[in-house]
């Protein structure tokens, strides 16, 4: 998985693309700042659930948030019913 962000002042967004099909995005993950709150959100196409792809992406994005952007904390929200 390659992570290349769209850099912004208060928002960063990435597409999730598999190495074997680089022309198709299967999900997205983003970081944003709203005042003092820093959040991470994501979406993954249902056929790709349960493969650990979003866990891998979140790990990389968390690392980017803390080590590169200097975040000290993140607020994480899940959709209702998203047990994983």
HELIX and SHEET records of a PDB file:
HELIX    1   1 UNK A   46  UNK A   48  5                                   3    
HELIX    2   2 UNK A   53  UNK A   63  1                                  11    
HELIX    3   3 UNK A   64  UNK A   68  3                                   5    
SHEET    1   A 4 UNK A  11  UNK A  17  0                                        
SHEET    2   A 4 UNK A  25  UNK A  34 -1                                        
SHEET    3   A 4 UNK A  37  UNK A  44 -1                                        
SHEET    4   A 4 UNK A  75  UNK A  76  1                                        
END                                                                             
